[in-house]
Amino acid sequence: MKIAILLIAACALLAGCATKKHVEIQRVAVPVPVECKEPVPARPVMPTESLGGAATTLDQFAQAAMAEIERREGYEGELRTALMACTTPATDAIGRH
């Protein structure tokens, strides 16, 4: 009886090995969150912040305001560059997005 059970078990194992398994590998594009390691640019000191209230003339204020616009545009450019570095999708080894 034991021999019959062993023969049935051996046949079952051999039958399992004889069946052909089909393995199909598929590539699935899934976005993976990645930490952004771009440094945050330092905020520049704005010229109008250092003006002294009533002692400031209109010309001094206008000059400081124009200089501040230039600094803010430069700072905005640095922030946009950092943002683009963090939001641009990485390409894989083939070069597709």
HELIX and SHEET records of a PDB file:
HELIX    1   1 LYS A    2  ALA A   18  1                                  17    
HELIX    2   2 PRO A   47  SER A   50  5                                   4    
HELIX    3   3 GLY A   53  ALA A   55  5                                   3    
HELIX    4   4 LEU A   58  THR A   87  1                                  30    
END                                                                             
